[in-house]
Amino acid sequence: MATYEEVLERTQVKNDYYFTMLPWDKGNREAHNADQQRLDQEFRDDLLSAFKPLYPWLNEGCLPTVFGKAWEDGHANGYSEVFYHFENLCEFLDKFLKEMK
């Protein structure tokens, strides 16, 4: 389980924590893709563990929707952008849920 600060540090531009180090060549594509999928899952799990203490409503049920939107909006610019989009969505949803009460 990662903290907010750990996930933030891992997503910074010069940090390749969530990138596979396996080469992507003709004979290694399956292993490369499998390792990258593992790291992507670790990133999602880390986001959940980092943000769950701040947003108790965040759980495995809504994570795919929130993460999916953050990924869609930010992944072209790297993991740090996904992190920031995820954070913004959580803040927005938290405010929305509080106003609904």
C-alpha positions as CSV (number, residue, x, y, z in Angstrom):
1,M,0.0,0.0,0.0
2,A,1.3,3.4,-1.0
3,T,0.7,6.8,0.6
4,Y,-0.3,9.9,-1.2
5,E,3.2,11.2,-1.1
6,E,4.7,8.0,-2.4
7,V,2.3,7.8,-5.4
8,L,2.9,11.4,-6.2
9,E,6.7,10.9,-6.2
10,R,6.4,7.7,-8.3
11,T,4.5,9.6,-11.0
12,Q,6.9,12.4,-11.5
13,V,8.5,12.8,-14.9
14,K,12.0,11.6,-14.1
15,N,10.7,8.7,-12.1
16,D,10.1,5.5,-14.1
17,Y,8.6,3.5,-11.2
18,Y,5.5,2.5,-13.2
19,F,7.4,1.7,-16.4
20,T,8.6,-1.8,-17.3
21,M,12.3,-2.1,-17.7
22,L,11.8,-5.2,-20.0
23,P,12.8,-4.5,-23.6
24,W,10.1,-4.4,-26.2
25,D,11.4,-6.4,-29.0
26,K,10.2,-9.1,-31.3
27,G,10.9,-12.0,-28.9
28,N,9.9,-10.2,-25.7
29,R,6.7,-8.4,-26.4
30,E,4.4,-10.7,-24.4
31,A,6.7,-10.5,-21.3
32,H,7.0,-6.7,-21.7
33,N,3.2,-6.2,-22.1
34,A,2.5,-8.5,-19.1
35,D,4.9,-6.6,-16.9
36,Q,3.5,-3.3,-18.0
37,Q,0.0,-4.5,-17.2
38,R,1.2,-5.6,-13.8
39,L,2.7,-2.1,-13.2
40,D,-0.5,-0.4,-14.4
41,Q,-2.5,-2.5,-11.9
42,E,-0.1,-1.5,-9.2
43,F,-0.6,2.2,-10.1
44,R,-4.4,1.7,-9.8
45,D,-4.0,-0.1,-6.5
46,D,-1.6,2.6,-5.2
47,L,-4.1,5.4,-6.2
48,L,-6.8,3.6,-4.2
49,S,-4.7,3.2,-1.1
50,A,-3.4,6.7,-1.3
51,F,-6.8,8.4,-1.8
52,K,-9.1,6.1,0.3
53,P,-8.1,7.7,3.6
54,L,-9.1,11.1,2.1
55,Y,-12.3,9.9,0.4
56,P,-14.0,7.1,2.3
57,W,-16.6,6.6,-0.5
58,L,-13.8,5.6,-2.9
59,N,-13.8,1.8,-3.2
60,E,-13.2,-1.0,-5.7
61,G,-16.8,-0.5,-7.1
62,C,-16.3,3.1,-8.3
63,L,-12.5,2.9,-8.9
64,P,-12.8,1.7,-12.5
65,T,-15.1,4.7,-13.4
66,V,-13.0,7.3,-11.7
67,F,-9.7,5.8,-12.8
68,G,-11.0,5.3,-16.3
69,K,-11.9,8.9,-16.7
70,A,-8.5,10.1,-15.2
71,W,-6.6,7.7,-17.5
72,E,-8.6,8.8,-20.5
73,D,-7.9,12.5,-19.8
74,G,-4.3,12.3,-18.6
75,H,-2.4,9.2,-19.8
76,A,-1.1,10.8,-23.0
77,N,0.9,13.2,-20.7
78,G,2.2,10.6,-18.3
79,Y,1.3,9.0,-14.9
80,S,1.6,12.4,-13.1
81,E,-1.3,13.8,-15.2
82,V,-3.4,10.7,-14.5
83,F,-2.6,11.3,-10.8
84,Y,-3.7,14.9,-11.0
85,H,-6.9,14.1,-12.9
86,F,-7.7,11.4,-10.4
87,E,-7.2,13.8,-7.6
88,N,-9.4,16.5,-9.2
89,L,-12.2,14.0,-9.9
90,C,-12.1,12.8,-6.3
91,E,-12.3,16.4,-5.1
92,F,-15.2,17.1,-7.4
93,L,-17.1,13.9,-6.5
94,D,-16.5,14.5,-2.8
95,K,-18.0,18.0,-3.0
96,F,-20.9,16.6,-5.1
97,L,-21.7,13.9,-2.6
98,K,-21.5,16.3,0.4
99,E,-23.9,18.6,-1.4
100,M,-26.3,15.8,-2.0
101,K,-26.7,15.1,1.7
